[in-house]
Amino acid sequence: MATTMNGHGSVRLFGRERTLHEALGGHRVADIILWRDKTASAAILAVATVAWWLFEVAEFHFLTLVCYVAMIGMLVFFIWTNASTFFNLPVPRVPETLLSERATRQAIQGVHRRLSRVVEKLYDIACGKDIKMFILTVLSLYIAAVIADCFSSLTLFYLVVLGTMTLPALYERYDSEVDHLVARGVHDLRTHFSDIDSGVLRKIPRGTGASAPK
């Protein structure tokens, strides 16, 4: 997770050798996550918070809310369009991004690429080539399942959005302190895991994937 950089004492979380902005892609998504574009970041967090409150706290049904939003949107467009001739206002237009087939295809392909990489990584781990990674992955999935069982799907999704929009920005601001603490924790975990590995894990037989010679 944390590695020494350039032979010096400084460490970087997850072994990254680039800035956090570059590690997140270095484009608009990274700007939003790290609050470089404060307007877009605040808007996404506000929309997610309002959506969570409406569905989880106020207990609105999704179809009911969609109908209300569509109704209000049509009323606003109707009033704006008819008032534009009197007040010299521009006629409202639907954003081209929403109607762009290319943008939709790129978004779907991006999700598919990321999902494929996750499936391939899980497949490699499941083959048992790295027993340590296999145990850590199973343990992580179990912990995630326990946590997910404590929240509704919507609340869990909101917590993911909230963490995405806050934790990277906080880490970028206090990266030195966090890296130092994580490096100490990882060192202690590796020490304990080495003891377990030498005493237990090395005794577990590993499959080679090939049939044994007769």
Secondary structure as UniProt FT lines:
FT   STRAND          2..4
FT   TURN            6..7
FT   STRAND          11..13
FT   TURN            14..15
FT   HELIX           20..23
FT   TURN            24..25
FT   HELIX           28..33
FT   TURN            34..35
FT   HELIX           38..52
FT   HELIX           53..57
FT   HELIX           62..87
FT   HELIX           96..99
FT   HELIX           101..126
FT   TURN            127..128
FT   HELIX           131..149
FT   HELIX           153..173
FT   HELIX           175..199
FT   HELIX           201..203
//
